[in-house]
Amino acid sequence: MSAQFTASGTVTDADTGDPLIGVTVIVKGTTLGTVTDLDGRYTLEVPGESARLELSYVGYGSVVLDVSKSDPVGNLKMTSSTSTLDEVVVTGLATTVARRNSANSVATISAKDLTEVANPQTFEGALQGQFSGAEIKSTSGSPGGGFSVRMRGVSSIFGNQQPLYIIDGVFLDNSTTSSGVNLVTEAAGGGNTDTNQDDASNRIADIDPEDIENIEILKGAAAAAIYGLRAAGGVVIITTKRGKAGRNAVSFSQTFGTIRPITLLGLRDWDADEVEALGGQDALDVFNSGGFRNYEEELFDNTGINSTSRLEISGGNAKTLYKFGATYKNEDGIVENTGYEKASFRLNLSQKVTDWLDADISTNYIDSKADRGLFNNSNTNATIGYALAFTYPWEDLSPDANGIYPFGGAGSNVLETTDLITNREEVDRFIGGITANARLFTNERNVVKLTGTAGLDQYSLKNIGIFPQELTYFRDESTLGGVLIDGSTTSQQTNLSLFGIWSHYTSTGVSFTTTAGIMRESSVYNNVLVSGTDINGSETNVDQAANVSVNQTKRSFINKGFFAQEEVNINDKLLLTLGVRADKSQNNGDSNELYFFPKANVAVNIHEFDFWGSETVTTFKPRIAYGESMRPPIFSARFNSLSPTAIPGPGGTNSGLQTQSTKGNPDILPETQSELEFGADIGFLNDALVLSATFYTKTIDDVLLRAQAQPSTGFTTEWVNGGELENRGIEISVDYLAIQNEDFSWTTGLNWWRNRSEVTRLEVPAFTTGGFAASLGQYLIQEGLPATTLAGTIPSNADVTESELAGIGILGDAEPDFQLNWRNSFNYKTWSLDFLWHWKEGGDNINLSPLLYDFGQTTWDYDDTDLDPSGQLTNGQYRVSVFGSDARPWIEDGGYIRLRNIGLYKTFKMKYSEGKSTLKLGVSASNLINIFDYNSYDPEVSNFGGNVLANAVEVTPYPSSKRINFHLRANF
């Protein structure tokens, strides 16, 4: 029999002396291991006369401990680690690795960063400014959120560029569903027929940030290739909180705060002559009596109340762990009769079924309501911001004694719209998943296991729109006579996967991890929008309207794929990964064709080699990675779309179908993406200072485009694969534990990043997209230019670079010059102070709000004189004078410096609990300081929601807000 001995010991926290439960203890170079029990103790049978144990624990890093037959007791006090290199990151669909061994740039966000500094409104709001390589943009200030997320530049022109979100193995739906208010606003009836102008939220906003333990972001194909079809825009992997063995733990927190507008724009600086010229003697009398009303202040200068209550209960034993969390959020908007309410309940269970089988179950139920008001574009002057542009301070828009509102200058009344309309989203959602791990075979050198995952994301969304017939814009020659909207959306998304993992450890310290598996995703989406016009009195049932119409949108997909991956670790010195993914999709022209996408990466821990003797540079790891992925065509690209129409005939009008103007392509290909990423991670002073630099080049081929169709087809355009895009970028991060002693610590970190895109091949003529018209500014797609180029009509004598399109000049770029965030964490005894600054330099917007106010002659800067080169016209007069002939006034710098969040907290230990129970009090703020030179409420805005090549366009949005919150958290 071979020699062996029993190693044992106790693991405690170096600061508190408390036992650490669940510390992983492994005999280095083997599969032999165990975890510490409720008292922090471990016992492990070790082969041979001596061995090296590797102990690891989340938040504490890894420690190596030598034991032998003559000295088998290995007690250890573990110190919490702030080094980013000690984090564990994903390397595949079922494998992980320490960041110090990873060949990819993977961003991580902790629970503290998400919710323990400030109180974010939604999940996406919590991500803003937290990591490099992404542009996360708020598209609306409306309650309930609305965000656009873009990783490493533009990766498609007409396709979906949002990342794939995965929570505990469940693939999430992040759709945006139009509310149907276009029937009232007719926003899509003008220069842009996009119906996504009605300020709708996206469904990732349903996720409760309080449930989250950590987030990992795979920003490019080099890391995300293994995740398949929907990973071309990156992958956001969310892990929720789970129970820990030991005594039951109860936590309750309460947040209460206020919401205020970031800024107000103010009134035009009126004088008596201007008032009389525009409003007559009655207006002048109001002016002379000091009776002007500031409707901007009445509408937006309000204080909303925000309240968030949170309860967590967790615990378990050696076999069963549980975690229950419930959150109730209720907040007012800064506009009357708007607000957001959400209740979220989560139960996570972990069960050790047998010695070889365990399972993790995650369940989440969400119920939310958002009253979003009526904002953004309108061709009927119906939206609040649009009508405000034509509302004059001498008008009295208050209702009379009978509750009847007078007409405003816009033909609508902003107070009436705010008071009487309903535009509500109601969501009922369930997210559930199970992951089972079966260890099929284990010995000293091998572990073979099988992992299966099943996920379900199912929700119903109800859109309720009530626009009473007494609204002023229905009284003025309107044929609608009031509008009722009843939208009903159901979505069911499932994912199934089965992985086999074989880990082999050699006696020479080389390990091999082989993974192979299959996956299936499916989605069924059904939207039914019922609308009624010419309603009776205060009737709110849409079926009682005189005219009822029904529109239905159905889409579905099934994606199937398999993958294989090999990871090799040579003594923690050389790390190699090779993998391949194969997928097919129903949206591809050939739905049965498999497309193969490889990945490969190499990392070298040079500091692990014997020749490395530097005590200053303690980590030096160059790395390189390559990966490919694909994006299926949009749902309609393969088929000829049909729309309903009325066909006159001898017996009257009959219903029929007509083809739309764009022809489907049965041979359409997916967009393919390849990315080369290389960089280095360098740690100084025992990794107290860590510098990471990443450079990448991403190429997208077979870009989906619209080409001019042959006249004989009966179509105007057709879908083709006809272009290539390229993105090049740099990401640099610095993390520094500047000070750490018994009473005080200071950790600081900085991220800097930039991206540059280029249309490297275009097989159709240059064209504009997004926006409304060239005279107002649009995106320009032209070979050799950035995909984010903004262009527009210019006069013949303009000193502007001309595009390939006649009369169209290049006016700006929506891509930021760079972005930077700076975070700091100070801890002094029981006090903590954290803050995060975010700097976005450049990135232009198309700001059309001032133009609308110019038409109404109410612009806040109407009488300034800094635009007209001749100095003869005021700003308002100048902008109106060049309308239609010069788009330059609408292009503005969208950069800013923003204090994203700041929080100050004090923790008290409760004496009766021997210090195990705590009370934490604090105050925090979000968007407290905002510095920008932008002629509106906030440069973070989008009239077209998450549409990446249109999300730099502003038309009278819901103003953004800042928050101050007070916090109480009790842990028992």
N, C-alpha and C positions, 0 to 999 in steps of 0.2 A: 504494500500500500504506500502511496506517496505521502510525504509529510504534509501536515496541515495544522493550523491552530485557529483558535477563536479570538478574533479581534472585537473589542467592545469599547464603548466610551459614551460620553455625554456631550451634546452640542448645545451651547447657550449663546444668547446675544451678548456681545462684549459690553454694550452700554447699559442694558437693563438687568442682565443676569437671568432673564427669563429663558426657559427651555425653548428650543426651536423645534417645532413639530413638522415632520415631513421632509427633512433634509435628505437629499439623495446621497447615498454612500456607495461608491463603486470601486472595486479592485481595478486599478488602472490597467488598461490593455485587455480586459476580459469583460464578460457580460454579467459577472457575479456582482450582486448589489442588494441593498436594502434601503429602508428609510427609517428615520428616527421616530420613536413613539411619542405618546402624550407627555412623557417626562424628558424628551429630548435624547433618549438613550437609543443606542443601536447595538446589535450583535450580529457578527458576520463570520461565517466559516471561510478561512483564507487558505489557499494551497501554498505549499512551500514553507521555507523557513522565515521569509520576510516578504513584505509587499508594500506597495504605495497605494494609499486610499485617496480617492478624489471625492471631495464633498462639495456639493453645489446646492444653492438655495436662491429662489427668486429674490432679487434685491440685495443679495449678499455676495454674488459672484461665486467663484470656485476657489477651493483651497486644497492643496495636496498635503497629506499627512503620512509619515512613514511609521509602520508598525512591524513588529517581528515576534517570533515565538518567545523570545526572552523578554520582550517589552510589548505586550499585546494591547495595552490600554492606550487609547488615543482620544483624550478629551480635547475639546476645541472651543474657543470663544470666537465666534464669527462677527466680523465688523461689516456693517452695511456698506455696499459699494455704490458709488455714484458714477463710476466709469461706464461710458456707453459701450465699451468693448465687452463688458460682462453680461450684456443683454443677450437673450436667446431669440433668434429670428428664424423664420421658416426658410427651408431650402427646397421644399417640394410639397405635394399635396398631403403627405403623411409624415414628413420628416422635418426636424429642426436642427439648428447648429448654433453654437455660441457666435456672437457677432465677430469676435476676434478671429474666427475661422471662416467667415463668410466672404465669398468673392463678389457679392453684389452690394450695391448701395440700397439699404433697406431703412426707411425712416420708422421710428417708433414713437408712440405717444402714450404716456402713462395716465392712470386715473387721476393723479394729482394735476397733471397739465390740463385735463379735460374739465374737471368739475370742482376741484378743491381750491382753486384760486378765485374763480368767478362763477357765476351762474348763467350758463349759455341758454339762449332761447331754444335752440335746436341742436341736433347732432352736428350738422355741417358748420354751424356757427362756432362750435367748439373747436373745429379743425383749423379755422382761419389763423394764418400766421404761425402755425406750429411746426412746419417742416418745409424743407427746401424742395424745389423741383416741381412746384404746382402753382397754378393760379386758381385760388378759391375765391369766388366773387359772389357777394350778396346781390341778387337780382331784384330785390324788393325789400322795402321796410315794413311791409304788411305783416301783421301777426301770423305766426305759423311758418314763417321763413320762405325761402326760395333762393336756391344757390346754383351756381355753375362751377363745376370742378374740372380742371384740365391739367393733365400730367404731361410734362415735357413737350409742350408745344402742340401745334395743330396736327392731328393725325387723320383727318378726313374733312371733306368739304360739305358733303351732304349726309354723311353717316353720323351715328351716335358716338360722341367722344367721351361720354361719362365713364368713370371707372366701374369695375365690377365690385360690388360690396358683398362680403361674406361674413356672417355672424354665427359663430359656433358651428361652422360647416354648412350653414344654410345660405344659398344664393338668393340675394334680395332683389325685389323689383323696385326700381327707382324712377318709375314713369311719372310724367307730368300730364295731367288730363285737363283739357280746356273746360272752363266752367259753363260756357254757353252764353256769356254776357255779350258776346259779339253781336247777338241779335239786337241788343240795345245800343251798343257803342258803334257798330259797323266799322270797327277798327280795321278789319280785313277787307273792307270795301274800297280802300284807297290805293296808295302806291305799293302796298305789300299785302298779299292775300294770306299771309301766315296767320292762322287762328290762334297761335300761341302768344297773343298780346293781352290776355285778360288776367295777368298777374296771378297765375295759379302756382301752387307750391309743388314740390316734388316729394315723393313718398319716403325718401330716406330721412326726412324730417320727423317721421314717426318714432324713430329709434330714440330711446331714453339714454342720454349720456351717463346718467347715474348708475346704469347697469354695467358699465364697461370697465374692465380691468386694464386692458391695454389695446392698442391699435398698431398694426404694422402695415406700412404702405409700400407696395411693390410698384415702382414708378414706370418701369419700362419693360419691353419684351425680354430683355436679358434675364430678368428675374421672374416675370409673369408668364412666360411662354407656356409653362406646364399647366396653366389654368385654362387654356383653350380659347374658344371662340370669342367670349365676351371680355377677354383680358387685354385687348389691344389698347384700351384706354387706361391701363393700370389696374391694380387690385388693392382694395382696402380690406384687410383681414381684421375682424373685430372679435376679441375674446372677452366674454362677460365674466363677472365675478362668480366664484364658486365657493362652496363651504370648505372649512378646514376642520380637521379632527380636533377634538377637545371640548371644552365647556361651550355651552350655547352662548352665542354673542348676539346682542340686540343693539341696534343703532337707530337713533331717530334724529332727523335734522329738519330744521325749518329755516327757510329763506324768505325774507320780506323786503321789498324795495320799491323804487320808483323808476319810471321810464319817462324820459324827456327827449324832445327833438335835439339832434346834434347841432343844428343851426336853423335860423330863420333868415329869409332873404330880405324882408322889409318891403315897404311901400315905395312907389315912385315919389320923388321929391316934387310934389305938385306946387304950382303957383296959381294965382287967381285967374290969370289969362288962359292958362291951359285948361283949368277946370271949366270955365265958362265956354270955351271953344268946343269942348267935348260934351259937356253935360248941360249947358244952358244956364239960365238964371236960377232955377231951382237948385242945381248942383252948387252954384256959387254961393247961394244963401247958406247951404249946409257947411260949405268950406269956411265962410266968414263966421259962422256961429261955433266953429270948432267941433262940429258933429260928425267928422269923418269916422268911419268904422274900419278897423283893420281886420279884414276877413281872414287873412292868413293866420293871424294870432288866434282868432276865434276857432278856426278849424284845427290848427296844428300845435299851438302853444298850450298844450294840455299836459297834465301829469297822470300817466297811467300807473296803476298799482300792480305789482308783480308778487305772486306768492307761490312758493314751491315747498311741498311737504314730502318727506321721504322716510320710509321705514324699512329696515333691513333686519332679518333674523337668519342666523346661520349656525351651523354646528355639524356634529356627526361623530362617528367612531371609525374604527379601523376598516369597516366594510361599507358604511353608508355615510355620504356627505350631502348636505343640503344647503341651499341658499335661496331665501325668499326676499324679493324686493318689490316695494310698491311706491309709486310716485304720483302725486297729484299736483298739477301745475295749472295756475289760473292767472292770466295777465290781461290787463287792458291795453288797447292800443292808444297812441297819442291822438288819434282821431276818434271822436265820439261814436259809439255803437260798433266799434271794431274790437277784436280781442281774440284770445287763444286759450283753449282749455284742453287739458290732456290728462288722462288717467292711464297708467301703465303698470301691469302686474307681471312679474317674472318669477318663475320657479325653476331652479337648476338642481338636478340630482346627479350624484355620482355613486355607482353601486359596484362593489367588488362581488360579482356573482359567484365565482369559484376562484381557485388559485390561478387559473389560466384565462379567465374571462372577466372583463369589466366593461361597464357601459356608462356613458355620460348622456344625460337627457337635458335638453333646454326647451323651455316653453315661455312664450311671451304673448300677452294679450294687451292690445292698445285700443283705447277709445278716445277720439279727439274731435274737437270742433274749432273751426277758425272762421271768424267773421272778418272779411278782408276789405270791406268797403268797395269803392269803385274808382280805380285809378288807371293810369297809363293812357294809351292812345284812344282817340274817339273821333269819328267823323260826324257825330251828331251833337257835339258839345256836352255829352252826358256825363263824362267822368268828372270827378271833383276837381282834379288839378287842371284839366282842360277848361272847365267852366270858370275856374278862379281867374284864369288869364283875362277873361272878359267881364269880370265883376269889378264894379267901381266903388270906391269908398264912400261916395255920397248916396249910394243906394241903400234903402232899408229893406232887407230881404226877410225880416221876421214875419211870421204868420199873423193874420189879423185875428179878431176875436172869434171867428168861426173856424180857425185853424187852416185858412187858405193862404198859401204862400204866393207872393207876387213873382212876376217874371224878373229874371236878372238880365244883365246886359248880354249874356251868352244865349238867351232863350231858355236857360235852365237856371235853377236856384240851388247854389251849393249847400245852403243850410237845409233845404228840403231834401236834397239827395242824401245828405248825411243822416238826417232824421228818419227817413221813411223807407229807404231801400234795404233789401236783404241780399247779401252775396256770401253764402256760407258753404264751407266744406265740412262734411261729417265723415269720419273714417272709423271703420270697425275692422280690426286687423288681428290675425293670429300668425305667429311665427313659431315653428316647432322643429326640433331636430334631435336625432339620436346618433351617437357614434359608439360602436362596439369594437373592442379590441380583444382578439383571441390569440394567446400565445400558444402556437401549435407545437413548438419544439424549442427547448432551451438546454444548452450545456455550457461548459466553461468558455467556449470559443464562438458559439453560434446562438442566435435568436431568430426564430422564424415566427412571424405573426401575421394575422389577417385583420384588416381594419375595414369596417363597413360604415357608411354614412348615408342617412336619409334626411332630407330637408323639405319642409313645406312652408311656403309664404303665401298666405291667402288673405285678401282684404276685400271689403266693399266700400266704395266711395259714393257718397251722395252729395250732389251739388244742388243747392236750393237758391233760386233767384226769384225775388218778389219785387216788382217794379209797378207800384199802383198806378191806376189810370189818371189820378189827379196830379201826377208829376207834371211840372210845367212843360217839359220837352215832349209830352204826349198831348198837350193842349194846343200847341201851335202847328196846325195843319198836319198833325201826325196821323198815320193810318194804323198805328199799332194799338192805340187805346189801352195801354198797359201791357205788361209782359210778365208771364210766369214761366219759370224754368225748373224742370225736374230732371236732373241727370242722375243716372244710376250706372255705376261701373263695378264690375266684378273682375278680379284677377286671381288666378291660381298658378303658382309657379312651384315646380318640384325639381329636386336634384337627387340623384342616386349615384353612389360610387362604391367601388370595392377595390381595395388595395392589398397587395401582398408585399411584405417587407422582410428581407433577409439581411441580417447584420452578422458579419463574420469578423472576428478579431484574431489576428495572427500573434504568434509568440514574439515577433519582432516589433510589435507596436503599430502595425499597419491594420487599418480597419476598412472594410468594404460594406457599403449599404446599398442593396439592390432593391428597387421599388418598381412595381408594375401594377397597372390597374385599368379599370374601365369606368366610364362616367356616362350619365344620361341626364340631360336637362329638358324640361318641357315647360311651356307657358301658354296659357289661354287667357286672353284679355277681351272683355266685352263691354262696350260703352253704349248705352241707350240714352239719348238726349231728347226729352219730350219738352216742347215749348208751346206756349199758348199766347195769343194776342187778342186784344179787344175783350178784356175781362169785365166782369160785372161787379161794380162796387169794390168791396174789400175782399172779394172771393180769392182764396189762395189755392184752391184745387185746380190743377192745370186742365183737368178734363171738363171743367165748367167754362173754359174760355170759348169764345166764338170760333176761333181759328186755331187748330191744333196741328202741329207737325212733329214728325218723329224722324230722327236721324240715328243710325246705328253704325258703330265701328267695331269690327271684330278682327283680331289678329292672333296668330299662334305660331309657335315654332317648336321643333324638336331638334336638339343638338345631341350628337353622339360622338364619343371619342375614346381613345385609349392612349396610354402613355407608358413609358419605361424610363428609368433613370438609374444611373450608377454614380455613387459618391465614394471617393477614395480619400482616406486621411492617413498620410504617412507621418506618423509620430508628431502630429500637430505642426509639422514643418511645411509639407506640401499638401494642398487640398485641391482635388480634381472632381469635376462633375460633368457627366455627359447625359443627355436626355433627349427624348423625342416625344412629340405629341402628334396624334393623328385625329382629325375631326371631319365630320360632315354635317351639313345643315340643310334644312328644308328651304331656306331662303336663297341658297346658291342656285345658279342656273341648272347644274346637274346635282340634284339633291343626294345622289348616291355616291358621288365621288369623294374619296378620302384625300384630304390635304395633310401633308406631313410637315411638321415644324420642329427643327432641332434646337437644342440649347447646349452650351458648353461654357465652363468657366474654370479658371485656375487662380488660386491664391497661394502666396508663398510667405510664410512667417519667418522672415530672415533672422529675426531675433532669437529664434529657437535653435539655430545652428550653433555649434560649439565655438566657431570663430568669433561670434558676436560677443563683445565684452563691454559694451557701453552701458554705464549706469545712468546716463542721462536719457538716452533714447531707449526706452524699455520695450517698445513695440514698433516694428517696422514691417508692414505687410503690403506689398504691391499686389494688385489684383486685376484681372481682365475677364470679361464675360461677354458672351454673344447669345442672342436668342431671336427666334422668329415667332410670329403669331399672325392671326388673320381676323378680319372683321367681316362678317357676312353682309351682303347687300341689304339695304333697307327693305322693309316688307313689301313695298309696292314696286320695286325695281324689276322684278321678274315678270310681273303680270300687267295686262292692260286693265287699268282701273275704270270702273263704271260708276256713274252718278245718276240719280233719278232725274227725270224730266217730264214735262207735260207734252203730250202729242195730240194736236187737234185732229178731229176726224168727223165723219158725217154724223155720228151719234153723239158728238160732244167731245170733251177733252178726256183723253185716256192717259194713264200713267205708263211710263216707259223708262228705258235706260239709254244713256249716251256715253260714249267713250270720252275720256278726258284728253287734254292736249298732249300729254307725254306718253310715249309708247313704251311698254314694258319690253324687256330683253330676256328671252328664254335661255340665252347663253351667258348671262351675266356671271362674272367671277367675283369672288371675295376680294377685298382689299388686303394685301399682304404687307406685313411690317417686319423689318429686320433692324436690330439694334446692336451696336458694338459699344460697350462701356468699359472704361479702364480708369484706374485710380490707385490710391494708396491710403492706408490708415497708419498714422504715426503717433505713438504714445510717448510722452515725456514724463520723467520724474515719477516712475512707478504708475504710469497712466493717469496721473492727476490731471495732465493736460493732454488732450487727444485732438489731433488734427486729421480731418478726412477731406480728400479732394476727389471728385469724380468728373470725368469728361465723357460725353456720349455723342454718338451720331446715330440718328434714327431715320430710316428710309421707308417710305410708304409707296408701294407700287400698285398698279391696277386701280388707281383712284377712281371712285364712282363720280361720273359727270353726266350732264345733259348735253347732247349734241343735236344739231339741227337735223330733223328728219327729212327724208325725201318727200316732196309734195304728194306723190302718188300714194303714200301710205295713209293720208288723211290726218296725220299727226303733225304737230308743230316741232316737237323735240322727242328724243328717245334717250333711254339710259344706256351708257356705254362705260367701259373701263378705258380711260384715256388720259392718265396723267401720273405724275410722280411728285411726291413731296419729300423734303428733307428737313430735319431738325438737328441742330447742333447746340450743345449746352454745357455749362459748367456749374457744378454744385460744390460749395466749400462749407465745411462746418468746423467749429472750434468749441470744445467743451473743456471747462477748466474748474477743478476744485481748488479755488484760490486759497481758502483758509478752512481748516478743520481742527478744532480743539474741543475740550470738554464742554465749553459754554457757547462757542460761537462757530458758525460755518457759513461760508459764502461760495455758492456755485453759480457760474455764469456760462452762457453759451451763445454762440452767434452762428447764423446760417446766412450765406450769400449765394444767390443763384441767378442765372440768366439763360435765356433760350433764344435762338435765332432760327426762323423757318425760311424755306425757299421753295417756290414751285419750280422744280428742276426740269419737268417735262409737261407740256400741255398740248394734247392732240386735238383740241378744239380752239376756236378763236378766244382771245381774252374776253372776259365778261365781268359784270358786277353782280353782287349778290348781297343780301341783307339790306337793312335800311329801307327807304321808301322810293328814292329816285336819285339820279346822279346829281341833280341840283341841290339835294339836301345831304349828300355824302353817303357813300356805300363802301362795302368791301370790294376790292379789285383782285381778281384772280388772273394773273399774267405770268408767263414764264420768265424766270429770272428775278422775280420780286418776292418778298415775304408773303405768305398766305394771309397775313393779318394787315395787309396794306389798306389804308383808307384813301379813297379817291373821290373826286366829284367834278362838277362843271366848273370851268375857269374861263375868265375873259381872255380874249386873244392876246392882250398885252401883259398877262400875268407872268411874274418871274417864278414859275413853277415847272418842275419836270413833267413833261407830258407823257401820258400812257399811250398804248397802241390804239386806244379808242379815241376817236376824233372828239376834241373839245373836253376831254377828261384829263385832269391833272392829278398827280400823286401828292396827297395832302398830309398824310400822317401814317402812323402804325399803331395798332391796338396792342401790340406786344410790349410789355414793360421793358425799359432799358435794363433794369435789374430789380431784384427784390432782396430785402435783408430783414431778418428778425433778430432781436436781441432779448434774451430772457435772463432773469436773475432770481436767485433764491437765497434769502438771508434767514438764518436761524440763530436766535439768541435765547438760550435757556428754553423757556416755554413760549417764546414769541417767534412768529415767522412773518416774513414779508416777501412776496413774490410779485413780479411784474413782467410784462411782455410788450415790447415795442415792435411795430411792423412798418417798414419803409418800402413803399413801391415807387420807384423812380420811373416816370414816363408812362407810356401806355395811353394812347389817345382815345377819346370818346367822341361820338357824334351827338352833340347836345342840342336838341330841338326845342326844349322848353322855353328858352328866352325868345325864340322866334314867335311862338304862340302869344306870349305876353306882349311882344312888339306889335302884333296885329291888333291886340286890344289896347295898346298904348299904356300898359300898366307895369311894364318891366321895371324892376328895382333899379337898374342902371340906365333907364331909358334916356335920361338927360345928360349922362356922362359923355365925354367927347374924346375918347382915346382909341377909336377904331377907324374913323374916316381919315384916310391919308391926307385929304385936303383940309381937314379941320372944319369943314362947313356944316356937316350933319352930326346930330347927336347919335349915340350908339343905336338907339332904337330906330331912328330914321334911316341910318346907314344899313342896318341889317335888312330892313324892309326894302330898301332901294335896290339891293343886290339879290334879293330873293328870285330864284329862277335862273340867274346868270352866274352866280359865284357861290360855291359851297364852302369857301374857306372860313367864314365866320362861325360855322357850326362845329368845326373840329377844335377840340379843346384838350389840354393836358389833363389826363385822369390820374396823375400821381398823387401820393399823400404820404404823410407820416402820422401814425395812429398808435396811441396807447391802447392796445387790444384789451388788456386786462391788468388789474392790480388788486392784490388782496393782502390785508393785514389781519393776523389771527393771534389769539392767546389761548393756550391750553391749560386747563386746571385738572389736577389729579384728585379724585375723590378719596378722602382718607379712609372711609369705612370699607372700601373695596381693596385695600392694600395696593392702591395705585393702578389696579387693572381697569377701573372705570374712569372715564375722562369726560370733561365738558369743554367744548371748544366754542369760543365766541369770536366773531370777526366782522369785518366790513370789506366790501369789494366794489369794484367799478369796472364797467366794460365800455369801450369807446369814449373814455372820459376826455381825452385830449385828441383833437383832430386838426391837422394842419394841411390845408390844400388851397390851391389857387384855381378853383373850379366854380363856374358861374351857375351853381345850383346847390341842392341840398347835400349831395354826396356823390363823389365820382364812382362809387360802387353801385351800379345800377344797370338794369337791362329791360328795355321794353319788350324784348322777345324771349324772356326767361332764360333757360339754359342753352339756347342755340348758340354754339361757340362762335360761329361766323355771323353773328348779329347781336351779340350781347354787349356791345359797346355803344348801343343806341339808347338815348333817353328821351322819353316823352311824358312829362308831368307825372312823376312817380309818387308813391307813398313815401314821405320823408323818412330817412333813417333815424335811429334813436340811440341814446346812450342810457346806461343803467347804473344805479347805485343800489347795492343790496346789503342787508344786515343778515348775519348767519348765526345759527345756533346748532351745534351738533353734540349729542350725548351718546357715548358708547358705554355699554354695560356688559 
